[in-house]
Amino acid sequence: MGKGRVAILGGRGMLGTDLAAECLRGGFDVQVHDLPEFDILNARQVREAIDAADAVVNCAAYTNVDGAESQNELAHRVNGEAVGQLGRLAAEQGRWVLHFSTDFVFDGELDRPYAETDTPNPINEYGRSKLAGERLLEQSGCPHCIVRLEWTYGTHGNNFVTKIVERARTAGQLKVVEDQIGAPTATTEVAAAVSRLLEQRVEGLFHFANSGYASRFDVARFIVERLSLSARVLPCRSSDYSSPARRPLNSRFNCTKIQALLGETIKPWQEPLASFLGSL
């Protein structure tokens, strides 16, 4: 007897792919829904996915941080309104929903790691759209769990780690910001943690990241050294770059709350990153 039917919306993306694989290993009956045949903006398709499942995990999102500044209407439809609609439809069927959010709901000005009780204050449209999704899901009335993530990387999508690897292999030197602090977090580690939340149908708001903290510059230097690449990594400031969206400088998470629910200690960021680099 399996552990139930889980619908994973956005299940072919970087996180969704690893989550689907982890849930299958864990004994769940996994149903993957994604573009082009599934659109989270389509209420009929969302209702059908909910009806055919015991629980729903939403990985679908608009993730282009800079693009959200000019496509803010689309970002808010996908990250905000669609999540509220998902919650309302799930409430009708009494389905539990797990939804992913982001460190970008914070302004990054706090001088310590962010806890779930800290007040959000997003500084870009992407962060505002994700915060809208959190609030609309909370208002929907469905049983739900929200997991905020930061600095995720994985095999099945573009991310900071894969971009650094590509740049370091083709350029003699690269400049990387040293004033943005957080923790690179493997989607495989997220998937393992979320599968436990799925088993328990946990409700509430949680922060998850691999343990320890580093700057983007530190992470890039770790990557280059681990792969024995010859590129020089030079530090710079966020203010040296002109980009449409501002980024929070402090993305550190306090993960004490979710750690209490997990059977194993959250791994330090260096461990899964080293494994990931070894697999490239």
C-alpha positions as CSV (number, residue, x, y, z in Angstrom):
1,M,0.0,0.0,0.0
2,G,1.5,3.3,-1.0
3,K,1.6,6.5,1.0
4,G,-1.0,8.3,-1.1
5,R,-1.3,10.2,-4.4
6,V,0.8,13.4,-4.6
7,A,0.2,15.9,-7.4
8,I,3.4,17.9,-8.1
9,L,2.6,21.1,-10.0
10,G,5.6,22.3,-11.9
11,G,7.1,18.9,-11.6
12,R,9.5,19.0,-14.4
13,G,11.5,22.0,-13.2
14,M,14.7,22.0,-11.2
15,L,13.1,21.4,-7.8
16,G,10.0,19.4,-9.1
17,T,12.1,16.8,-10.9
18,D,14.2,16.0,-7.8
19,L,11.1,16.1,-5.6
20,A,9.2,13.7,-7.9
21,A,12.1,11.2,-7.8
22,E,12.4,11.4,-4.0
23,C,8.6,10.9,-3.5
24,L,8.6,7.9,-5.8
25,R,11.5,6.4,-3.8
26,G,9.5,7.2,-0.6
27,G,6.5,5.1,-1.7
28,F,4.2,7.9,-2.9
29,D,2.1,7.6,-6.1
30,V,3.4,10.7,-7.9
31,Q,1.5,12.6,-10.6
32,V,3.6,15.3,-12.4
33,H,1.9,18.3,-13.9
34,D,3.7,20.9,-15.9
35,L,3.8,23.0,-19.1
36,P,2.9,22.7,-21.9
37,E,0.0,20.4,-21.1
38,F,-0.7,21.8,-17.6
39,D,-0.9,25.5,-16.7
40,I,-1.4,26.6,-13.1
41,L,-3.3,29.6,-14.3
42,N,-6.0,27.2,-15.7
43,A,-8.6,26.6,-13.0
44,R,-10.1,23.6,-14.7
45,Q,-6.7,21.9,-15.0
46,V,-5.8,22.7,-11.4
47,R,-9.1,21.3,-10.1
48,E,-8.6,18.1,-12.0
49,A,-5.1,17.7,-10.6
50,I,-6.4,18.3,-7.1
51,D,-9.3,15.9,-7.5
52,A,-7.0,13.1,-8.6
53,A,-4.6,13.5,-5.6
54,D,-4.5,13.2,-1.8
55,A,-2.0,16.1,-1.4
56,V,-0.6,18.8,-3.7
57,V,2.9,20.2,-3.9
58,N,3.3,23.5,-5.8
59,C,6.6,24.0,-7.5
60,A,5.2,26.1,-10.3
61,A,6.4,29.6,-10.3
62,Y,7.5,32.6,-12.2
63,T,11.2,32.7,-11.3
64,N,12.9,35.4,-13.5
65,V,13.8,37.9,-10.8
66,D,14.9,40.7,-13.1
67,G,12.1,39.8,-15.6
68,A,9.5,40.3,-12.9
69,E,10.3,44.0,-12.8
70,S,8.9,44.5,-16.4
71,Q,6.5,41.5,-16.3
72,N,5.1,42.2,-12.9
73,E,1.5,41.4,-13.9
74,L,2.5,37.9,-15.1
75,A,4.7,37.3,-12.1
76,H,1.8,38.3,-9.7
77,R,-0.7,36.1,-11.7
78,V,1.5,33.0,-11.4
79,N,3.1,33.5,-8.0
80,G,0.2,35.3,-6.4
81,E,-3.3,34.9,-7.8
82,A,-2.8,31.3,-9.1
83,V,-1.6,30.2,-5.6
84,G,-4.7,31.7,-4.0
85,Q,-6.9,29.9,-6.6
86,L,-5.0,26.6,-5.9
87,G,-5.7,27.1,-2.2
88,R,-9.4,27.8,-2.7
89,L,-9.9,24.8,-4.9
90,A,-8.0,22.6,-2.5
91,A,-10.1,23.9,0.4
92,E,-13.2,22.7,-1.5
93,Q,-11.8,19.1,-1.5
94,G,-10.1,19.3,1.9
95,R,-6.7,18.7,0.3
96,W,-3.4,19.6,2.0
97,V,-1.1,21.9,-0.1
98,L,2.6,22.4,0.3
99,H,3.9,25.6,-1.4
100,F,7.4,26.9,-1.9
101,S,8.3,30.5,-1.3
102,T,11.6,32.4,-1.0
103,D,14.1,34.5,1.0
104,F,13.2,37.4,-1.4
105,V,10.1,38.1,0.8
106,F,12.7,39.9,3.1
107,D,14.6,43.1,2.5
108,G,17.9,41.6,3.7
109,E,18.6,44.3,6.2
110,L,18.4,42.3,9.4
111,D,21.7,41.7,11.2
112,R,20.9,38.0,12.0
113,P,19.3,35.0,10.2
114,Y,15.7,35.4,9.4
115,A,13.1,33.4,11.4
116,E,9.6,32.6,10.3
117,T,8.3,35.2,12.8
118,D,10.2,38.1,11.1
119,T,8.1,40.6,9.2
120,P,8.5,40.3,5.4
121,N,9.4,43.4,3.4
122,P,10.3,42.5,-0.2
123,I,12.4,44.9,-2.3
124,N,11.5,43.7,-5.8
125,E,8.5,42.6,-7.8
126,Y,9.5,38.9,-7.6
127,G,9.5,39.0,-3.8
128,R,6.3,40.9,-3.7
129,S,4.6,38.4,-6.0
130,K,5.8,35.5,-3.8
131,L,4.7,37.1,-0.6
132,A,1.2,37.7,-2.2
133,G,1.1,33.9,-2.9
134,E,1.9,33.1,0.7
135,R,-0.9,35.4,2.0
136,L,-3.5,34.3,-0.5
137,L,-2.8,30.6,0.3
138,E,-3.1,31.4,4.0
139,Q,-6.5,33.1,3.4
140,S,-7.8,30.3,1.2
141,G,-8.8,28.0,4.1
142,C,-7.0,24.9,2.9
143,P,-4.7,22.9,5.2
144,H,-1.3,24.0,4.0
145,C,2.5,24.2,4.6
146,I,4.7,27.0,3.2
147,V,8.5,26.3,2.8
148,R,10.7,29.3,2.1
149,L,13.9,28.3,0.2
150,E,17.1,30.2,-0.7
151,W,19.9,29.9,-3.3
152,T,18.7,26.6,-4.7
153,Y,20.6,24.6,-7.3
154,G,20.2,21.3,-9.0
155,T,20.8,19.2,-12.1
156,H,17.6,20.1,-13.9
157,G,17.9,23.9,-14.4
158,N,20.0,27.0,-14.6
159,N,21.2,28.4,-11.3
160,F,24.0,30.3,-9.7
161,V,26.2,27.2,-9.3
162,T,25.9,26.0,-12.9
163,K,26.4,29.5,-14.2
164,I,29.6,29.9,-12.1
165,V,30.9,26.5,-13.4
166,E,30.2,27.5,-17.0
167,R,31.8,31.0,-16.6
168,A,34.9,29.6,-14.7
169,R,35.5,27.0,-17.5
170,T,35.4,29.6,-20.3
171,A,36.8,32.8,-18.7
172,G,40.2,33.7,-17.2
173,Q,38.6,35.5,-14.3
174,L,35.1,36.3,-12.9
175,K,33.8,38.9,-10.5
176,V,31.3,37.7,-7.9
177,V,29.5,39.7,-5.2
178,E,30.8,39.3,-1.7
179,D,28.1,41.3,0.1
180,Q,25.2,38.9,-0.5
181,I,25.2,36.2,2.3
182,G,23.2,33.0,2.4
183,A,23.5,29.3,1.9
184,P,23.5,27.4,-1.4
185,T,20.8,24.7,-1.0
186,A,20.6,21.5,-3.0
187,T,17.2,20.7,-4.5
188,T,18.0,17.0,-3.6
189,E,18.2,18.1,0.1
190,V,15.0,20.1,-0.2
191,A,13.3,17.1,-1.7
192,A,14.4,14.8,1.1
193,A,13.1,17.2,3.8
194,V,9.8,17.9,2.0
195,S,9.1,14.1,1.6
196,R,9.1,14.0,5.4
197,L,6.7,16.9,5.7
198,L,4.5,15.1,3.2
199,E,4.4,12.0,5.3
200,Q,3.4,14.0,8.4
201,R,1.1,16.5,6.5
202,V,2.7,19.2,8.6
203,E,1.0,22.7,8.6
204,G,2.6,26.1,9.0
205,L,5.5,28.2,7.7
206,F,9.1,27.0,7.6
207,H,12.5,28.1,6.5
208,F,14.8,25.5,4.9
209,A,18.4,25.9,3.7
210,N,21.6,23.9,4.0
211,S,23.3,24.8,7.2
212,G,26.1,27.4,7.5
213,Y,26.5,30.7,5.6
214,A,28.7,32.1,2.9
215,S,28.9,34.9,0.4
216,R,28.3,34.4,-3.3
217,F,32.0,35.1,-3.7
218,D,32.9,32.3,-1.1
219,V,30.6,29.9,-2.9
220,A,32.2,30.7,-6.3
221,R,35.7,30.3,-4.9
222,F,34.7,26.9,-3.4
223,I,33.4,25.8,-6.8
224,V,36.5,26.8,-8.7
225,E,38.8,25.2,-6.1
226,R,36.8,22.0,-5.9
227,L,36.9,21.6,-9.7
228,S,40.5,22.6,-9.9
229,L,39.7,25.3,-12.5
230,S,42.3,28.0,-13.3
231,A,39.9,31.0,-13.3
232,R,40.5,33.8,-10.8
233,V,37.6,34.7,-8.7
234,L,37.5,38.4,-7.7
235,P,35.2,40.0,-5.1
236,C,32.9,42.9,-5.9
237,R,29.9,44.7,-4.4
238,S,26.3,44.4,-5.5
239,S,26.3,48.1,-6.2
240,D,28.9,47.4,-8.9
241,Y,26.2,45.7,-11.0
242,S,23.3,47.4,-12.6
243,S,20.3,45.1,-12.6
244,P,16.5,45.7,-12.9
245,A,15.8,44.1,-9.5
246,R,17.5,44.7,-6.2
247,R,18.6,41.7,-4.2
248,P,18.6,41.3,-0.4
249,L,22.1,41.3,1.0
250,N,21.2,39.0,4.0
251,S,19.5,35.8,2.9
252,R,20.5,33.8,6.0
253,F,17.7,31.6,7.4
254,N,17.2,30.4,10.9
255,C,16.1,26.7,10.3
256,T,15.5,25.7,13.9
257,K,11.8,25.2,13.4
258,I,12.0,22.7,10.5
259,Q,15.1,21.0,12.0
260,A,12.9,20.0,15.0
261,L,10.6,18.0,12.6
262,L,13.3,16.3,10.5
263,G,14.9,13.0,11.6
264,E,18.4,14.0,10.5
265,T,20.5,17.1,11.0
266,I,20.5,19.5,8.0
267,K,23.8,19.1,6.1
268,P,26.3,22.0,5.9
269,W,26.2,23.6,2.4
270,Q,29.7,22.4,1.5
271,E,28.7,18.7,1.6
272,P,25.9,18.4,-1.0
273,L,27.6,21.1,-3.1
274,A,30.8,19.0,-3.3
275,S,28.7,15.9,-4.2
276,F,26.9,17.9,-6.9
277,L,30.2,19.2,-8.4
278,G,31.6,15.7,-8.4
279,S,28.7,14.5,-10.5
280,L,29.2,17.1,-13.2
